[in-house]
Structures are given as structure tokens and as C-alpha cells.
């Protein structure tokens, strides 16, 4: 491994490296709370072959954002989920009419698209943690500006 390879690995914010206990300690919550966020569909941690959860720096930033929304802004988990579900994934991904017709995310505003992924759509086989909508749009620093921009153009 070259020095360049090592530098790349060290600076890759999407590389899952933090175990659940470390991630919980970094943001000041319990492991149970992180599992709750995952069950609610707010975060998608990567899994090792033995199914242990691993979090990246991007995941830590998302979790910090969730904590700020809860502690400082008075949101509950349902409110955060509702905000995340506002991202028009079908427009971002360029879904055709057939996919939209079969897509629960298109027809429901209660869950983010990665939670209600339908079997009859083009994104069914996609790993949601790699999805452009999950990575780019539903992070705190992008969500507000994206929603503002989208609502202004519609």
C-alpha cells in the first residue's frame, strides 16, 4: 500500500470505520438510541460480514444533525423522518412513470424512500446506503437548501 493509498483511506468520509459503541460515544447517546434511529429509518449503518454495525464520518455527521434537531430544535423522530421523506427521490433519480406508479415513496410522504423501497421499481436492487438521495439530499446541510430550491421551482 502506497502513501497515497493510505492518505485516500484516511480522508474518505464515507468509509465505515466506527463500531456502534464508538459512534454512540462520539455523539453522546446510547447504543440503544443508535439502534432506534436505524429502526426508524434515519440512518443506514454498514454491516460487516458478521453483521456488526459500522459508521462512517458522514454517518456521524448525520447523527449529530439528528441530535441537534431533537435537542435544540424540538423535533421528534417522526418529524425528522417526515423532513427526510420530502426529498423527491423520483426526480433526483430520474424515475420513469412506471417506477413512480409502483413506488410507495412516490405515493406516500410518511417515510423516506429508502424505508419504503418497492420490489417493482428500478432501485429495488440498489443498496440504499449508496443512494444519491440518502447520501446527498437528506443530510442536514443539504436538506434545507434542497427543499427550498425544489419548492421554489415547482
Buried (B, 14 or more C-beta within 10 A) or exposed (E): EEEEEEEEEEEEEEBBBBBBEEBBEBBEBEBEBBBBBBEBBBBBBBEEEEEEBBBBBBBBBBBBBBBEBBEEEEBEBEEBBBBBBBBBBBEBBEBEEEBBEBBBBBEEEEBBBBBBBBEEBBBEEBEBBEBEBBBEBBBBEEBEEBBEEBEEEE
